[in-house]
Amino acid sequence: MSCSFDAGNIQSPVGECSCTNSLGGEKAAIKTGVIDVGGGLSGIYAVGIFDYCMDHNIHFDLGIGISAGSANLTSFAAGQSSHPLAG
């Protein structure tokens, strides 16, 4: 399988990706994922990123989190926003 990614496409928040199967040339299903490693203030920053994703209906097929990142992704997957906490 070969993939190409164009991050310059401003129409899509994750860019454009096209994959072709080397066996039959068929397009493969595109999946998106996010990795959050947490780590102190980085974990707090990621909360804002996930809030932005929720507000703009951006979803991921796969999430991997470590430390605070796993808590952030769990809240994101559950649809919990930090907005109510901002009061």
N, C-alpha and C positions, 0 to 999 in steps of 0.2 A: 504494500500500500504506500502511495506517495501522497504527501499533503503539502499544500502551500497556504500561507497565511498572509493576509494583507491588512495590517493594522491601520492603514491610512484611510480606510473606509469610514467616514464619519456618520453614515446612516446606521451603523450597528455598533453598540457599545463594546462588543467583543471582536470587531473586525469581521473579515470574511475569510472563510476557510473552505477549501474545496479538496476533496479526497477522491482518488480513483483506486479501484482495486486492480492490482497488477494481473489478476487472472482473467477478468472479463471486462475490465474498463467501466464497471458499474460504479455509480456514486455511492459512497458509504454514508450511513447516517451520521450526522455531526453531533457530537456531544460536547458540552461545556462543563468545566469544573473550576473549582476555586480551592486554593490552599491558604489557610490562615495559621501562621506559626505562633501567634500571640506574642507574649514577652513584654510585660510591663506596659509602657505607654503605647507600644504598637498595638496591643490588644484593645486599648481604648480608641485608637484611631480607626481600627477595623470596624468597631461598632457603627461609626458614622458612615463608613462605606456600605455596610449591610443595610443601614437605614435608607440610604440613597437607592440601593437596589430594590428594596421593598416599595419605596415611594414611586419608583419608575417601572415597576412590574418586571424586574430583571430576575430570572431564575436560573439555577444551575442544575445540571444532571447529577453532579457528584461534588461532595465537599469533604475535604480532609483538614482536620484541625488538630493542633498540638497545644497543650496547656490552655491558656486563655482562648486560643483559637477554637478549641473544641466547644467551649462554652458559648462563644460568639455564634458558631455555626448551628449549635443546638437551638439557640434563641431564634436565629434566622429561619431555620427549618420549621419551627413552631409558629412563625409569624409574629413573634414578639418584637415590638419596636421600642426604642429607648425614648420616644417622644413623650409618653406619659410621665416619665421620670423627670423630664426637663421642666415640667410644671409651668 
